[in-house]
Amino acid sequence: MPPRADKAPAQPGPELASVFFALGDKTRLQLLAVLCAGGAFSIAQLTANTDVTRQAVTKHLQVLADAGLVKDLKIGRERLWQFDPVQMEEARRSLEVIGKQWEQALGRLKMAVERG
């Protein structure tokens, strides 16, 4: 059933723009993949066996944190980073809504073409 003309479809919130921006960088995606595997990691652990500097990783982690995708834990003098799934789940739900809207729009287009 198509959405009513007088009711606008649900739109992703503006806070999700920072999530999609954060996910748009290869290095940040790689960091997030490591953090999604589980556990909390220090910057030293995250830079081990990579060509990325600690300073660059710190900046990328801050972008991910600003988007709500990771959070840091201070344990003694060490700062550990871990994945925070809340914003990712919100982004997934928004993409599902957008996908359904596209399916509905394509269905309407198909019906119009078949009638025409």
Number of C-alpha atoms within 10 A of each C-alpha: 5 9 11 8 7 6 7 8 12 10 10 15 10 8 14 17 13 18 21 13 12 24 19 11 11 10 16 18 15 13 19 21 12 16 19 16 10 10 11 18 19 15 17 12 12 21 18 12 8 9 7 12 13 16 11 12 18 14 12 19 24 17 19 24 20 15 21 20 25 23 17 18 13 9 8 6 6 12 13 18 20 23 24 18 13 11 17 19 12 16 19 11 13 17 14 12 16 16 12 12 16 12 12 15 14 12 13 14 12 12 11 10 9 8 7 6
